Amino acid sequence: MEDRWQPFVRLTQLYFSQKQRTSNGPIQTAVQVFSITEQASVIFPTMITMSRLDRNLQQATGPNLVSIDRIRNLSELLTAESKRLILECDSASKRMQQDANKKLDQRLRDIQFLKQELEGKLEEMTVEIDSLTELKGRVEKALEACEDPLRVTTLCLEERMKRFLPDRLHDEVDKELLMEKGVIEGVSSLLQQVLEQIAEQIRLNRSAKYHLEKDLEEKFKAQSIDDSCTLMSNHSIRSHQESKDNKMIPTSMAVTPEEWEDFSDINIAKAEQQKTNSLSLRALVDSVLEQTAADLQRQVQATEAAFERNIKEIKAAKRKMEDQLSKILSECASQQRNREDLLQAITEKEKFRNVAEARLCMRSQRPGKELCHDPAQTQLLAEVQQHTAHIDKMRVAVAQSEEKLRTLVCCQVELQKNIEIKAKSLYIDEVVCTQLRKPVIIRNF
């Protein structure tokens, strides 16, 4: 009987060895079972023949136990294979769900990246719109500031026409006043055109901002949906299906990932272009404001030059003396500090000398033969002499510093007296000659 069961044992060992070597899924396993069955029918004809004889012999005596046992073994194999199939399918389902979760996470990262890009660009556009609005206010103020100088210039021309005949000449002052009037009118016209350009650029910036905000809103909704998808599980999907009727979007209505990314890139590129245009416009307007202010100031100064030639000379002389006075005061303070430093150094040197003299005095009290002129004694004597020489030199430097300080004080008094004279002359000339143009002030905006 043991020889009869030996082929079945070999068949079982062959099955399990094939099962350990393969892991390609339930389909290939079924093929392997079929292949093993065929091999068994070919390799073990003896077993099949003996089984038929046993079945014929036992038909009269009772049930065929060998056949029943074989059927039971095959059933057990099928049960084991079914369990393995269930496990493999479950593992494949979990793996596919994990892959889907990874894709969703990657999608969320992509959305978050684009959201950050859009939010950054939106913030830049908001700042740029605010900057342009502020710049527009500056231009409006500059335009308003041109009204008063134009009125004063016109008034000056009218007042000069009231001069008596001998002095009613079309002189250099009249030429400068007429040129100043033309400059102010040209600046006003230019600033009006600049205002229109700024208003148009603000409109374009707001349009780009609107598209960024719209894109961000859609990105936020998509992110919320994908977040919900990420949180879904096998336990929560039933309640989700019961609570909401999901509608699948047709594939023809969906966009490709490249189109999806290009859409945001286009919005970002448009916003970047408008930002570049805004920066260029702001730089241009700043330059225009600076240049127009400089032109107005230059022309006003040119007009005033006809009235203030003498004032300029007085101011130049007064300015030079004030600069010289500032240098003299600085030098006086420096020389005063130098004197104090020298006195402080003398005090410190005297302390060093006193220490050396005290040491010599104490060493002179050594008893008997210990009172020798050793190297320490020699060093102390030299130290006292050196300190004394240094103190004498610094006292000479103190005397020289005090002499220089007295000289500087005399120069200071003289400069202050001359500055007061120039200030009085400047007050007389400036008040008389510039009374009409005193309200004219050109500011930078």
Phi and psi in degrees as a GROMACS rama.xvg file:
@    title "Ramachandran Plot"
@    xaxis  label "Phi"
@    yaxis  label "Psi"
@TYPE xy
-63.7716  -33.8965  GLU-2
-68.7312  -31.5412  ASP-3
-66.8605  -34.4548  ARG-4
-83.7436  -11.931  TRP-5
-60.6646  -41.1428  GLN-6
-63.1134  -36.1649  PRO-7
-66.9844  -38.3561  PHE-8
-62.0282  -41.5098  VAL-9
-64.1127  -39.0266  ARG-10
-62.3903  -43.0091  LEU-11
-64.0183  -44.6502  THR-12
-62.171  -40.0646  GLN-13
-61.8179  -39.2711  LEU-14
-64.3026  -48.5713  TYR-15
-69.6735  -33.1877  PHE-16
-65.0972  -39.9817  SER-17
-66.0628  -35.4837  GLN-18
-68.0955  -37.5355  LYS-19
-70.4454  -33.4826  GLN-20
-79.2916  -15.0001  ARG-21
-118.363  145.479  THR-22
-149.661  43.9459  SER-23
-100.401  16.6256  ASN-24
105.66  172.804  GLY-25
-68.2694  -30.0843  PRO-26
-67.7887  -46.9752  ILE-27
-67.0219  -32.4181  GLN-28
-63.7337  -42.6335  THR-29
-62.0464  -39.5076  ALA-30
-62.3166  -39.5741  VAL-31
-64.8239  -39.1229  GLN-32
-62.539  -42.8448  VAL-33
-63.5538  -40.5465  PHE-34
-65.157  -41.0287  SER-35
-64.6318  -37.73  ILE-36
-63.6504  -42.3252  THR-37
-63.5393  -41.9845  GLU-38
-62.1961  -36.6697  GLN-39
-65.3315  -39.0188  ALA-40
-68.0502  -27.5165  SER-41
-87.5595  -42.541  VAL-42
-76.1548  -31.1092  ILE-43
-117.633  58.9817  PHE-44
-65.8877  -29.1255  PRO-45
-61.6292  -43.096  THR-46
-62.5049  -41.7165  MET-47
-66.5347  -42.1691  ILE-48
-64.073  -45.0226  THR-49
-65.556  -34.0929  MET-50
-65.1266  -41.605  SER-51
-62.5792  -41.3849  ARG-52
-63.0632  -43.5453  LEU-53
-63.1607  -40.2462  ASP-54
-64.6728  -38.1169  ARG-55
-68.4954  -38.2969  ASN-56
-71.4042  -31.8246  LEU-57
-94.9772  0.489966  GLN-58
-62.2866  -32.9954  GLN-59
-88.5864  -25.0234  ALA-60
-93.8881  -25.9288  THR-61
157.52  -167.35  GLY-62
-67.1348  152.008  PRO-63
-83.4789  100.632  ASN-64
-68.3042  -34.2193  LEU-65
-64.9022  -43.3995  VAL-66
-64.8667  -42.2176  SER-67
-62.8798  -41.6219  ILE-68
-65.092  -38.3114  ASP-69
-64.82  -42.0709  ARG-70
-62.7397  -40.2338  ILE-71
-63.8292  -40.7112  ARG-72
-64.3787  -42.4232  ASN-73
-64.6592  -35.3427  LEU-74
-64.3883  -40.7408  SER-75
-63.5362  -40.8725  GLU-76
-61.6919  -42.6024  LEU-77
-63.0358  -40.4267  LEU-78
-62.499  -44.7682  THR-79
-63.0594  -40.6793  ALA-80
-67.2996  -36.5849  GLU-81
-64.4879  -42.5533  SER-82
-61.8374  -42.2687  LYS-83
-63.3945  -39.3542  ARG-84
-62.5477  -41.1746  LEU-85
-62.1932  -44.8216  ILE-86
-63.3813  -41.5017  LEU-87
-66.6813  -40.5575  GLU-88
-65.346  -41.1925  CYS-89
-63.6939  -41.7234  ASP-90
-63.9649  -40.98  SER-91
-64.2479  -40.0166  ALA-92
-64.1044  -44.0134  SER-93
-64.1176  -40.6164  LYS-94
-63.5656  -42.353  ARG-95
-65.1495  -36.6687  MET-96
-67.7041  -38.2481  GLN-97
-64.6997  -40.1793  GLN-98
-62.2997  -39.9045  ASP-99
-64.379  -39.0706  ALA-100
-63.3664  -39.9917  ASN-101
-63.7924  -42.2874  LYS-102
-62.8886  -39.8159  LYS-103
-64.8759  -41.1291  LEU-104
-62.4301  -41.7975  ASP-105
-63.3615  -40.1517  GLN-106
-62.8559  -41.2053  ARG-107
-63.7358  -38.9939  LEU-108
-64.794  -40.2055  ARG-109
-63.1227  -44.0289  ASP-110
-63.2272  -41.9736  ILE-111
-63.8802  -38.5094  GLN-112
-62.8497  -48.2632  PHE-113
-65.7861  -35.0382  LEU-114
-61.6388  -42.6973  LYS-115
-63.0412  -41.3972  GLN-116
-62.1887  -44.687  GLU-117
-67.2686  -41.1746  LEU-118
-64.9158  -41.5363  GLU-119
-62.0537  -43.8201  GLY-120
-68.0037  -35.042  LYS-121
-65.1366  -41.0302  LEU-122
-64.4131  -40.6247  GLU-123
-62.8889  -41.1568  GLU-124
-67.031  -38.3278  MET-125
-62.6001  -44.1263  THR-126
-63.3808  -38.9612  VAL-127
-68.3338  -39.0448  GLU-128
-64.0137  -42.2291  ILE-129
-63.1807  -40.2024  ASP-130
-64.416  -41.8727  SER-131
-66.5893  -37.8235  LEU-132
-63.6279  -41.4461  THR-133
-65.0506  -41.3217  GLU-134
-63.999  -37.9048  LEU-135
-60.8545  -40.2958  LYS-136
-62.7034  -38.8023  GLY-137
-62.6472  -41.6988  ARG-138
-66.0739  -40.1504  VAL-139
-62.3869  -41.1651  GLU-140
-65.03  -39.8316  LYS-141
-64.1188  -37.7195  ALA-142
-66.8348  -40.7692  LEU-143
-66.5921  -34.4356  GLU-144
-68.3326  -15.6385  ALA-145
-78.5765  -17.196  CYS-146
-67.7528  -44.2674  GLU-147
-67.8761  -46.9088  ASP-148
-59.1322  -36.8015  PRO-149
-64.8559  -41.1437  LEU-150
-64.701  -41.9517  ARG-151
-66.3846  -41.3347  VAL-152
-63.0847  -44.7354  THR-153
-61.3668  -39.7987  THR-154
-64.864  -38.4022  LEU-155
-64.4166  -41.4504  CYS-156
-62.7503  -41.7024  LEU-157
-66.3768  -39.2631  GLU-158
-67.2906  -36.4323  GLU-159
-70.4644  -22.6108  ARG-160
-72.5986  -11.8043  MET-161
-87.6515  3.30345  LYS-162
-68.5825  157.328  ARG-163
-69.1921  162.001  PHE-164
-55.1677  -44.5689  LEU-165
-58.881  -34.1654  PRO-166
-99.0292  -3.73656  ASP-167
-82.3097  77.4875  ARG-168
-119.484  151.897  LEU-169
-85.2407  76.0583  HIS-170
-89.554  -169.718  ASP-171
-62.98  -34.0995  GLU-172
-65.1291  -43.2138  VAL-173
-62.4294  -40.5346  ASP-174
-61.1032  -43.6726  LYS-175
-66.5095  -36.7659  GLU-176
-65.7462  -43.5494  LEU-177
-64.6792  -39.7701  LEU-178
-65.1183  -38.5266  MET-179
-63.6874  -38.9595  GLU-180
-64.2516  -41.917  LYS-181
-64.6863  -39.0341  GLY-182
-63.9128  -44.8035  VAL-183
-62.9046  -43.3221  ILE-184
-64.4608  -39.1678  GLU-185
-66.0382  -39.7295  GLY-186
-63.9404  -41.6397  VAL-187
-62.2495  -42.7634  SER-188
-64.5719  -41.4337  SER-189
-64.6766  -42.8702  LEU-190
-65.1078  -32.3208  LEU-191
-66.0382  -40.4171  GLN-192
-65.9566  -38.3831  GLN-193
-62.6877  -39.4013  VAL-194
-59.7822  -41.4129  LEU-195
-65.0434  -40.4606  GLU-196
-65.1387  -40.1414  GLN-197
-64.5179  -42.235  ILE-198
-61.533  -41.2131  ALA-199
-65.798  -40.8106  GLU-200
-67.5128  -36.0943  GLN-201
-62.8192  -38.9517  ILE-202
-63.577  -43.6745  ARG-203
-65.4037  -39.3359  LEU-204
-63.9547  -40.1988  ASN-205
-67.528  -33.9737  ARG-206
-64.0075  -46.1918  SER-207
-62.9812  -37.8569  ALA-208
-63.7253  -38.7936  LYS-209
-62.1556  -44.8083  TYR-210
-66.0185  -36.3076  HIS-211
-64.366  -44.4322  LEU-212
-63.2872  -40.6248  GLU-213
-63.1676  -44.2344  LYS-214
-63.2652  -41.4876  ASP-215
-63.8428  -39.3793  LEU-216
-61.9661  -43.5305  GLU-217
-67.1617  -38.622  GLU-218
-62.2186  -38.8413  LYS-219
-64.7374  -43.0647  PHE-220
-64.5535  -43.8037  LYS-221
-62.5944  -39.3087  ALA-222
-65.0096  -39.9444  GLN-223
-63.8281  -41.6774  SER-224
-64.6334  -46.2617  ILE-225
-65.9993  -33.7149  ASP-226
-61.4258  -43.3332  ASP-227
-63.3845  -40.6227  SER-228
-62.7917  -37.8264  CYS-229
-65.2061  -34.9883  THR-230
-80.1914  -10.5241  LEU-231
-67.7122  145.344  MET-232
-140.658  177.966  SER-233
-64.153  -24.4517  ASN-234
-86.4111  -25.4511  HIS-235
-97.9277  -10.8577  SER-236
-69.7588  -31.4446  ILE-237
-64.8643  -47.1485  ARG-238
-64.7413  -32.9295  SER-239
-68.0639  -40.3305  HIS-240
-69.323  -35.305  GLN-241
-72.6189  -32.6995  GLU-242
-86.795  -17.278  SER-243
-146.133  134.176  LYS-244
-87.2966  102.641  ASP-245
-77.017  136.148  ASN-246
-118.16  125.447  LYS-247
-80.0455  134.927  MET-248
-82.6328  130.432  ILE-249
-58.2783  145.768  PRO-250
-62.1518  -32.2918  THR-251
-66.2934  -25.0148  SER-252
-85.7694  -16.9918  MET-253
-80.5257  154.366  ALA-254
-102.759  156.238  VAL-255
-76.826  159.417  THR-256
-56.9726  -35.5769  PRO-257
-66.4365  -42.0462  GLU-258
-65.7701  -38.0586  GLU-259
-62.1998  -44.3855  TRP-260
-71.5704  -38.5413  GLU-261
-63.3693  -34.0368  ASP-262
-60.2534  -47.3885  PHE-263
-68.4887  -37.5825  SER-264
-62.4775  -37.7215  ASP-265
-64.952  -44.2219  ILE-266
-62.0695  -42.2652  ASN-267
-65.7012  -41.0912  ILE-268
-64.6083  -41.4072  ALA-269
-63.0683  -43.3424  LYS-270
-64.0281  -39.1452  ALA-271
-64.8498  -38.5196  GLU-272
-64.2017  -44.4951  GLN-273
-66.0589  -34.6857  GLN-274
-64.5594  -43.2703  LYS-275
-61.5848  -43.1979  THR-276
-62.3128  -39.3749  ASN-277
-64.9947  -43.2835  SER-278
-61.6375  -43.47  LEU-279
-62.7579  -42.6848  SER-280
-64.804  -42.2345  LEU-281
-64.5503  -40.6208  ARG-282
-63.0127  -40.7036  ALA-283
-65.0515  -43.9985  LEU-284
-66.3748  -40.8426  VAL-285
-59.2079  -42.0427  ASP-286
-64.7398  -40.5423  SER-287
-64.1263  -44.2909  VAL-288
-62.0361  -43.5547  LEU-289
-66.0614  -42.9267  GLU-290
-68.8978  -43.6187  GLN-291
-64.1122  -40.0151  THR-292
-63.3898  -40.9241  ALA-293
-65.5558  -39.8241  ALA-294
-63.8527  -44.4363  ASP-295
-63.2677  -45.0538  LEU-296
-62.0134  -41.3921  GLN-297
-63.4528  -42.074  ARG-298
-69.5642  -39.507  GLN-299
-62.6365  -41.2325  VAL-300
-66.0922  -37.4129  GLN-301
-64.2051  -39.0713  ALA-302
-66.8148  -40.7836  THR-303
-70.8101  -22.8077  GLU-304
-61.0031  -32.0188  ALA-305
-64.6005  -29.6498  ALA-306
-91.1757  -21.8967  PHE-307
-122.833  28.7834  GLU-308
-59.6663  -47.6857  ARG-309
-66.4569  -34.1062  ASN-310
-64.3766  -39.8682  ILE-311
-61.963  -41.8124  LYS-312
-63.434  -41.4747  GLU-313
-65.7589  -42.7212  ILE-314
-63.2832  -39.3403  LYS-315
-63.3934  -45.3694  ALA-316
-64.3602  -41.5058  ALA-317
-66.5692  -37.5649  LYS-318
-65.8501  -41.1395  ARG-319
-62.3134  -42.6379  LYS-320
-67.6701  -35.7477  MET-321
-66.224  -39.0798  GLU-322
-63.0623  -42.629  ASP-323
-65.4052  -38.142  GLN-324
-64.5926  -39.6601  LEU-325
-62.0375  -41.4483  SER-326
-65.9686  -39.5477  LYS-327
-63.8133  -44.1093  ILE-328
-62.5609  -40.7059  LEU-329
-63.8317  -40.4353  SER-330
-68.486  -36.7355  GLU-331
-61.1564  -44.1127  CYS-332
-64.6814  -39.0101  ALA-333
-65.7751  -41.9045  SER-334
-67.7348  -34.8939  GLN-335
-64.9191  -41.6866  GLN-336
-65.9601  -35.2813  ARG-337
-63.1656  -42.0766  ASN-338
-63.9456  -43.2381  ARG-339
-65.6374  -37.5213  GLU-340
-64.1825  -40.0667  ASP-341
-64.2021  -44.1988  LEU-342
-63.3678  -39.1636  LEU-343
-65.5633  -39.0062  GLN-344
-65.7798  -38.0961  ALA-345
-61.9992  -42.5394  ILE-346
-61.3229  -42.9189  THR-347
-65.1922  -42.4945  GLU-348
-62.5413  -39.1913  LYS-349
-62.3354  -33.24  GLU-350
-65.6526  -44.527  LYS-351
-60.4305  -43.6609  PHE-352
-64.8198  -39.1904  ARG-353
-62.9511  -38.0028  ASN-354
-64.4132  -44.6515  VAL-355
-63.497  -42.1078  ALA-356
-65.5488  -37.5226  GLU-357
-64.8126  -38.1286  ALA-358
-64.3025  -42.4532  ARG-359
-61.8333  -41.6908  LEU-360
-64.1788  -41.4829  CYS-361
-69.1135  -37.6902  MET-362
-71.0295  -21.2358  ARG-363
-70.4862  -10.7463  SER-364
-93.7115  12.0166  GLN-365
-69.6252  142.103  ARG-366
-79.8594  146.016  PRO-367
52.0443  -128.667  GLY-368
-71.9035  -12.1974  LYS-369
-69.5525  -16.3854  GLU-370
-82.4111  73.284  LEU-371
-113.45  156.792  CYS-372
-87.4256  75.8196  HIS-373
-85.3292  175.506  ASP-374
-57.9914  -33.8807  PRO-375
-64.6969  -39.3864  ALA-376
-65.7123  -41.112  GLN-377
-62.244  -43.8576  THR-378
-63.2283  -40.4802  GLN-379
-66.0678  -40.4463  LEU-380
-64.402  -43.4853  LEU-381
-63.9436  -38.1915  ALA-382
-62.2622  -42.0172  GLU-383
-63.4303  -42.9507  VAL-384
-64.6053  -41.6553  GLN-385
-65.1462  -44.083  GLN-386
-61.6729  -39.5907  HIS-387
-64.1553  -40.9452  THR-388
-65.3757  -41.7758  ALA-389
-62.9097  -40.6797  HIS-390
-65.3206  -39.2377  ILE-391
-64.6939  -42.5656  ASP-392
-63.565  -42.3185  LYS-393
-68.2663  -30.5829  MET-394
-68.4016  -35.6162  ARG-395
-65.1499  -41.6899  VAL-396
-63.7719  -33.4305  ALA-397
-65.1622  -41.1238  VAL-398
-64.7108  -41.3813  ALA-399
-65.826  -38.9204  GLN-400
-63.2944  -40.4516  SER-401
-65.6321  -35.2621  GLU-402
-66.5362  -44.4375  GLU-403
-63.3838  -37.0655  LYS-404
-65.0833  -39.5803  LEU-405
-64.8544  -40.0261  ARG-406
-64.4973  -42.5868  THR-407
-63.8732  -37.5075  LEU-408
-63.9257  -40.3517  VAL-409
-61.9888  -42.235  CYS-410
-63.9911  -37.2999  CYS-411
-63.3461  -45.1376  GLN-412
-62.8732  -41.4294  VAL-413
-65.676  -43.3021  GLU-414
-64.0987  -41.7546  LEU-415
-63.5129  -36.5876  GLN-416
-66.5068  -43.8376  LYS-417
-67.8008  -35.1767  ASN-418
-65.1651  -39.9094  ILE-419
-62.6224  -37.3863  GLU-420
-65.075  -46.4872  ILE-421
-64.6654  -36.2127  LYS-422
-64.7384  -39.1066  ALA-423
-66.0167  -44.9001  LYS-424
-62.7318  -40.0018  SER-425
-65.4575  -38.174  LEU-426
-62.7005  -41.8828  TYR-427
-65.8814  -50.9369  ILE-428
-67.2575  -39.4595  ASP-429
-71.5841  -39.4604  GLU-430
-67.7209  -38.7254  VAL-431
-74.1892  -43.2212  VAL-432
-83.9516  -21.2555  CYS-433
-117.705  22.3124  THR-434
-64.8017  -42.1724  GLN-435
-70.0762  -35.1372  LEU-436
-95.9594  8.39133  ARG-437
-61.0274  -40.3456  LYS-438
-69.7316  -13.4746  PRO-439
-75.7329  113.165  VAL-440
-132.107  121.393  ILE-441
-100.688  121.284  ILE-442
-113.216  156.34  ARG-443
-89.8936  133.565  ASN-444
